[in-house]
Amino acid sequence: MARRSKDWWIAIGVVVVIIIVLLVFWGKSDSDSQFEVTSGDSNSRLGVIEIIGPIFDSKPVLRTLEQFEEQGNLKGILLRIDSPGGVVAPSQEIYEEIQRVRDRGMPVVASLGTTCASGGYYIACAADSIVANPGTVTGSIGVYVQWPVFEKLLNRWGIEVETFKSGPFKDTGSPFRSIESGEKAWVQDWVDDTFEQFVLVVSESRHLPIDTVRHYATGRVYTGRQALEIGLVDQLGNFNRAVELLSRMTGIEGKPKLVYPKRILNLRTLLTEDIREWAPALWTFVNPFRYQWSVGVFK
């Protein structure tokens, strides 16, 4: 019996070692295989960047844009966005980097999926053209600050939190106390300034009068068809329609070859890159400041 138990633990140890080896080496490849490429004309390559889910961090998208530029043989970039929005600064960083790529002569088209709201729409505004499905949920131009307050709960249990601060606003947003009247005005000014940045981006990128943008920028979402009517998108269509549009813009004849960044999974990336990418995701649950359409668990 003892012998069988020992053999069992040896077998488990061997399996664990094999898994670790696979995690370490799986995904190792030369630089040419860091992309997944569909069939098509090798001289007609379009890079595809997918922005899926809430926007926590800009680094994955910025890294992909850098890799695409290093490729040097892409005709254009297609953004596939399906996001309710997210934290303000990463949305702005992605927008600015896409603008920089465009300024260097790289055409960009945004294809909107099920949802492209708030910070997702902010990013889409960086594209030369925006293509939405008729039922795409888009818009939600706005910003909000939100945090939980546990003061009454702590008082109920007789728990006190002592705070020493260098200034009256240093602990604004603390979940351990209610916000004071003077802080409310400051936070509202903070929100208003960031909102005006959003409105200005939409006005300039969509070539709409700023008062027109303010009229629609109430946080409301629109269908893709409604967004087309008010000038928030350029045309209706699915992902393939966006590919066709970008192909025409870049002079591609025939079927283009789509280039996707490949996710290389190994233990090294799991312990380094993945942790760095997920840390902002965890932070955003306590970070109150964001461009985001509030829905479901993201409210």
RODO-2510 file (C-alpha; in nm, 4 decimals, decimal comma):
residues 299
     n   res          X          Y          Z
     1     m     0,0000     0,0000     0,0000
     2     a     0,2844     0,2362     0,0937
     3     r     0,4583     0,1480    -0,2346
     4     r     0,1492     0,2368    -0,4400
     5     s     0,1140     0,5666    -0,2530
     6     k     0,4796     0,6525    -0,3245
     7     d     0,4389     0,5703    -0,6942
     8     w     0,1305     0,7894    -0,7060
     9     w     0,3183     1,0889    -0,5684
    10     i     0,6050     1,0284    -0,8106
    11     a     0,3576     1,0262    -1,0994
    12     i     0,2072     1,3542    -0,9790
    13     g     0,5551     1,5058    -0,9531
    14     v     0,6383     1,4020    -1,3089
    15     v     0,3148     1,5551    -1,4388
    16     v     0,3840     1,8818    -1,2537
    17     v     0,7351     1,8996    -1,4018
    18     i     0,6001     1,8391    -1,7533
    19     i     0,3384     2,1127    -1,7090
    20     i     0,6019     2,3596    -1,5878
    21     v     0,8273     2,2797    -1,8838
    22     l     0,5378     2,3283    -2,1249
    23     l     0,4451     2,6584    -1,9633
    24     v     0,8033     2,7806    -1,9847
    25     f     0,8638     2,6841    -2,3468
    26     w     0,5172     2,6820    -2,5059
    27     g     0,4897     2,9869    -2,7231
    28     k     0,8622     3,0362    -2,7790
    29     s     0,9072     3,1335    -3,1404
    30     d     1,0924     3,3647    -3,3677
    31     s     0,9766     3,7221    -3,4235
    32     d     0,7910     3,6351    -3,7437
    33     s     0,5458     3,4074    -3,5592
    34     q     0,4279     3,6647    -3,3061
    35     f     0,1328     3,7282    -3,5380
    36     e    -0,1582     3,5156    -3,6545
    37     v    -0,2274     3,5739    -4,0234
    38     t    -0,5357     3,4852    -4,2269
    39     s    -0,5205     3,3758    -4,5886
    40     g    -0,4963     3,6445    -4,8506
    41     d    -0,2505     3,8439    -5,0580
    42     s     0,0787     3,8631    -4,8687
    43     n     0,1369     4,2117    -5,0128
    44     s    -0,1976     4,3373    -4,8795
    45     r    -0,1704     4,3108    -4,5033
    46     l    -0,4020     4,4842    -4,2559
    47     g    -0,3302     4,4800    -3,8837
    48     v    -0,6207     4,4036    -3,6498
    49     i    -0,6314     4,5235    -3,2890
    50     e    -0,9139     4,3960    -3,0697
    51     i    -1,0218     4,6058    -2,7713
    52     i    -1,2598     4,3770    -2,5848
    53     g    -1,4189     4,4355    -2,2451
    54     p    -1,3643     4,7184    -1,9963
    55     i    -1,0549     4,9304    -2,0546
    56     f    -0,8197     4,8942    -1,7611
    57     d    -0,4762     4,9375    -1,9144
    58     s    -0,3333     5,0872    -2,2330
    59     k    -0,0092     4,8882    -2,2488
    60     p    -0,1329     4,5820    -2,4450
    61     v    -0,2728     4,8019    -2,7238
    62     l     0,0298     5,0329    -2,7272
    63     r     0,2593     4,7307    -2,7466
    64     t     0,0647     4,5885    -3,0412
    65     l     0,0757     4,9214    -3,2256
    66     e     0,4516     4,9291    -3,1747
    67     q     0,4858     4,5738    -3,3081
    68     f     0,2748     4,6604    -3,6115
    69     e     0,4936     4,9624    -3,6857
    70     e     0,8043     4,7440    -3,6572
    71     q     0,6524     4,5084    -3,9155
    72     g     0,6680     4,7909    -4,1663
    73     n     0,4559     4,6138    -4,4280
    74     l     0,1039     4,6861    -4,3093
    75     k    -0,1270     4,8913    -4,5278
    76     g    -0,3643     4,9938    -4,2494
    77     i    -0,4999     4,9115    -3,9044
    78     l    -0,8470     4,7911    -3,8133
    79     l    -0,9720     4,8494    -3,4586
    80     r    -1,2338     4,5984    -3,3457
    81     i    -1,3927     4,7537    -3,0369
    82     d    -1,6441     4,5807    -2,8115
    83     s    -1,6176     4,7668    -2,4823
    84     p    -1,8407     4,9570    -2,2378
    85     g    -1,5523     5,1933    -2,1642
    86     g    -1,3244     5,2124    -1,8653
    87     v    -1,0660     5,4221    -1,6865
    88     v    -1,0008     5,7695    -1,8274
    89     a    -0,6215     5,7840    -1,8712
    90     p    -0,5793     5,4488    -2,0558
    91     s    -0,8599     5,5469    -2,2953
    92     q    -0,6837     5,8752    -2,3656
    93     e    -0,3436     5,7075    -2,4084
    94     i    -0,4791     5,4625    -2,6657
    95     y    -0,6580     5,7431    -2,8501
    96     e    -0,3411     5,9534    -2,8666
    97     e    -0,1261     5,6637    -2,9862
    98     i    -0,3701     5,5802    -3,2656
    99     q    -0,3662     5,9461    -3,3647
   100     r     0,0129     5,9330    -3,3777
   101     v     0,0035     5,6268    -3,6030
   102     r    -0,2445     5,8036    -3,8318
   103     d    -0,0239     6,1123    -3,8459
   104     r     0,2517     5,8876    -3,9838
   105     g     0,0277     5,7957    -4,2760
   106     m    -0,1324     5,4715    -4,1533
   107     p    -0,5101     5,4629    -4,2258
   108     v    -0,7259     5,3396    -3,9367
   109     v    -1,0860     5,2152    -3,9403
   110     a    -1,2876     5,1318    -3,6270
   111     s    -1,5365     4,8434    -3,6380
   112     l    -1,7848     4,8551    -3,3495
   113     g    -1,9188     4,5293    -3,2080
   114     t    -2,2021     4,4757    -2,9616
   115     t    -2,1023     4,7703    -2,7439
   116     c    -1,8704     5,0644    -2,8005
   117     a    -1,9590     5,3150    -2,5331
   118     s    -1,7885     5,5890    -2,3352
   119     g    -1,4129     5,5173    -2,3263
   120     g    -1,4570     5,2666    -2,6097
   121     y    -1,6174     5,5356    -2,8233
   122     y    -1,3445     5,7823    -2,7166
   123     i    -1,0896     5,5444    -2,8717
   124     a    -1,3008     5,4926    -3,1852
   125     c    -1,2903     5,8676    -3,2469
   126     a    -0,9193     5,8348    -3,3281
   127     a    -1,0000     5,6382    -3,6456
   128     d    -1,0369     5,7822    -3,9955
   129     s    -1,3771     5,6176    -4,0198
   130     i    -1,6165     5,4406    -3,7809
   131     v    -1,8342     5,1479    -3,8892
   132     a    -2,1117     5,0317    -3,6534
   133     n    -2,3745     4,7611    -3,6683
   134     p    -2,7314     4,8979    -3,6717
   135     g    -2,7823     4,7596    -3,3216
   136     t    -2,4433     4,8501    -3,1742
   137     v    -2,4749     5,0206    -2,8345
   138     t    -2,2613     5,3317    -2,8629
   139     g    -2,2258     5,6861    -2,7357
   140     s    -2,2485     5,7318    -2,3579
   141     i    -2,0312     6,0413    -2,3897
   142     g    -1,9548     6,1362    -2,0325
   143     v    -1,7549     6,0668    -1,7195
   144     y    -1,8392     5,9763    -1,3629
   145     v    -1,6731     5,9389    -1,0252
   146     q    -1,8068     5,6775    -0,7875
   147     w    -1,6927     5,5067    -0,4699
   148     p    -1,8572     5,3132    -0,1869
   149     v    -1,9004     5,4650     0,1603
   150     f    -1,8931     5,2315     0,4622
   151     e    -1,9252     5,4991     0,7299
   152     k    -2,2685     5,3918     0,8601
   153     l    -2,1677     5,0260     0,8582
   154     l    -1,8502     5,1016     1,0541
   155     n    -2,0456     5,3118     1,3053
   156     r    -2,2907     5,0279     1,3530
   157     w    -2,0083     4,7949     1,4508
   158     g    -1,8282     5,0558     1,6563
   159     i    -1,5282     5,0746     1,4240
   160     e    -1,3436     5,4055     1,3952
   161     v    -1,0784     5,5025     1,1395
   162     e    -0,8260     5,7688     1,2367
   163     t    -0,6839     5,9737     0,9481
   164     f    -0,3964     6,2228     0,9493
   165     k    -0,3711     6,4234     0,6286
   166     s    -0,1626     6,7041     0,4841
   167     g    -0,4571     6,8897     0,3331
   168     p    -0,8384     6,9005     0,3380
   169     f    -0,8753     6,7082     0,0104
   170     k    -0,6053     6,4450     0,0609
   171     d    -0,8486     6,1686     0,1629
   172     t    -1,1378     6,2730    -0,0597
   173     g    -1,2997     5,9541    -0,1838
   174     s    -1,2161     5,7568     0,1273
   175     p    -1,4727     5,4784     0,1805
   176     f    -1,4498     5,5358     0,5557
   177     r    -1,6350     5,8683     0,5603
   178     s    -1,8998     6,0618     0,3710
   179     i    -1,7901     6,3350     0,1342
   180     e    -1,8192     6,6910     0,2656
   181     s    -1,9921     6,9798     0,0889
   182     g    -1,6694     7,1578    -0,0039
   183     e    -1,5316     6,8397    -0,1560
   184     k    -1,8420     6,7874    -0,3698
   185     a    -1,7772     7,1105    -0,5599
   186     w    -1,4130     7,0150    -0,6175
   187     v    -1,4990     6,6647    -0,7410
   188     q    -1,7672     6,8073    -0,9694
   189     d    -1,5134     7,0502    -1,1189
   190     w    -1,2845     6,7523    -1,1734
   191     v    -1,5597     6,5625    -1,3544
   192     d    -1,6629     6,8671    -1,5588
   193     d    -1,3092     6,9313    -1,6827
   194     t    -1,2627     6,5705    -1,7930
   195     f    -1,6048     6,5748    -1,9561
   196     e    -1,5060     6,8841    -2,1566
   197     q    -1,1960     6,6977    -2,2774
   198     f    -1,4226     6,4181    -2,4038
   199     v    -1,6606     6,6623    -2,5734
   200     l    -1,3703     6,8413    -2,7436
   201     v    -1,2285     6,5128    -2,8776
   202     v    -1,5653     6,4124    -3,0240
   203     s    -1,6210     6,7597    -3,1714
   204     e    -1,2813     6,7730    -3,3407
   205     s    -1,2660     6,4136    -3,4611
   206     r    -1,6251     6,3937    -3,5836
   207     h    -1,6252     6,7499    -3,7244
   208     l    -1,9334     6,8404    -3,5224
   209     p    -2,0097     7,1766    -3,3568
   210     i    -1,9218     7,1557    -2,9903
   211     d    -2,2733     7,2618    -2,8878
   212     t    -2,4138     6,9766    -3,0958
   213     v    -2,1883     6,7295    -2,9155
   214     r    -2,2931     6,8688    -2,5771
   215     h    -2,6555     6,8205    -2,6772
   216     y    -2,5982     6,4480    -2,7288
   217     a    -2,3374     6,4055    -2,4542
   218     t    -2,5752     6,3311    -2,1683
   219     g    -2,4382     5,9832    -2,0961
   220     r    -2,7152     5,8374    -2,3129
   221     v    -2,6391     5,5439    -2,5396
   222     y    -2,7564     5,5191    -2,9004
   223     t    -2,8049     5,2382    -3,1465
   224     g    -2,5679     5,2308    -3,4407
   225     r    -2,8459     5,3574    -3,6658
   226     q    -2,9204     5,6494    -3,4336
   227     a    -2,5496     5,7242    -3,4049
   228     l    -2,5264     5,7450    -3,7844
   229     e    -2,8121     5,9962    -3,7960
   230     i    -2,6451     6,2302    -3,5487
   231     g    -2,2931     6,1932    -3,6904
   232     l    -2,1240     5,9776    -3,4262
   233     v    -2,0408     5,7045    -3,6819
   234     d    -1,9779     5,7115    -4,0557
   235     q    -2,1610     5,4070    -4,1871
   236     l    -2,3431     5,0904    -4,0901
   237     g    -2,1948     4,7466    -4,1391
   238     n    -2,0266     4,4505    -3,9776
   239     f    -1,6598     4,3599    -3,9393
   240     n    -1,6289     4,2475    -4,3026
   241     r    -1,7728     4,5778    -4,4194
   242     a    -1,5045     4,7585    -4,2192
   243     v    -1,2361     4,5370    -4,3762
   244     e    -1,3684     4,6231    -4,7234
   245     l    -1,3665     4,9943    -4,6396
   246     l    -1,0084     4,9875    -4,5140
   247     s    -0,9026     4,7861    -4,8180
   248     r    -1,0435     5,0532    -5,0486
   249     m    -0,8804     5,3292    -4,8451
   250     t    -0,5410     5,1600    -4,8737
   251     g    -0,5725     5,0628    -5,2406
   252     i    -0,5881     4,6886    -5,1754
   253     e    -0,7441     4,4853    -5,4545
   254     g    -0,8825     4,1442    -5,3702
   255     k    -0,8897     3,9796    -5,0311
   256     p    -0,6518     4,1359    -4,7761
   257     k    -0,4420     3,9336    -4,5347
   258     l    -0,5446     4,0129    -4,1768
   259     v    -0,2690     4,0181    -3,9169
   260     y    -0,3586     3,9601    -3,5506
   261     p    -0,1164     3,9838    -3,2572
   262     k    -0,0571     3,6359    -3,1206
   263     r    -0,0842     3,5782    -2,7488
   264     i     0,2320     3,3921    -2,6440
   265     l     0,1609     3,2028    -2,3211
   266     n     0,4425     3,0770    -2,1032
   267     l     0,5381     3,0880    -1,7383
   268     r     0,7576     3,3921    -1,7874
   269     t     0,4768     3,6041    -1,9342
   270     l     0,2332     3,4664    -1,6774
   271     l     0,4559     3,5832    -1,3911
   272     t     0,5595     3,9151    -1,5458
   273     e     0,3459     4,0620    -1,8236
   274     d     0,0162     3,9076    -1,7150
   275     i     0,0521     4,0319    -1,3584
   276     r     0,1362     4,3817    -1,4821
   277     e    -0,1671     4,3794    -1,7103
   278     w    -0,4110     4,2464    -1,4490
   279     a    -0,2943     4,4791    -1,1713
   280     p    -0,4642     4,7811    -1,3334
   281     a    -0,7762     4,5676    -1,3783
   282     l    -0,7876     4,5054    -1,0042
   283     w    -0,7148     4,8713    -0,9348
   284     t    -1,0028     4,9898    -1,1481
   285     f    -1,2524     4,8310    -0,9107
   286     v    -1,1458     5,0861    -0,6491
   287     n    -1,0558     5,3645    -0,8929
   288     p    -1,3681     5,5833    -0,9142
   289     f    -1,2715     5,7956    -1,2142
   290     r    -1,3694     5,6582    -1,5529
   291     y    -1,5298     5,6911    -1,8942
   292     q    -1,7704     5,4001    -1,8810
   293     w    -2,1264     5,3094    -1,9623
   294     s    -2,2622     5,1697    -1,6371
   295     v    -2,4231     4,8329    -1,6895
   296     g    -2,4376     4,5081    -1,4935
   297     v    -2,1318     4,4333    -1,2829
   298     f    -1,9536     4,7426    -1,4165
   299     k    -2,1988     4,9802    -1,2510
***
